[in-house]
C-alpha cells in the first residue's frame, strides 16, 4: 500500500506544537479591516490555537498521530 500524502493546503496553514496542539492563523484578518480597531487588529495578528473540535481533522490531514 502506498504512503499517505500530506494535505498540501493544510501543511501551509497549520503547525502542530510540541504538546500536540494545532496552531494556525486567526480568522477575520484578511479584509474589511477599516472598521476594526487597531487594538483588535493587533490581537488578531498572532497565531491561534485551533479548537478541540477541529484538531483531529487537521491532524489527519497533516498525517500526525493522535
Secondary structure, DSSP 4 states (H G I P E B T S, - for coil): -PPPPPPHHHHHH-EE-TTS-EEEPPSS-SS--TTS-HHHHHHHHS-EEPPHHHHHHHHHHHT---
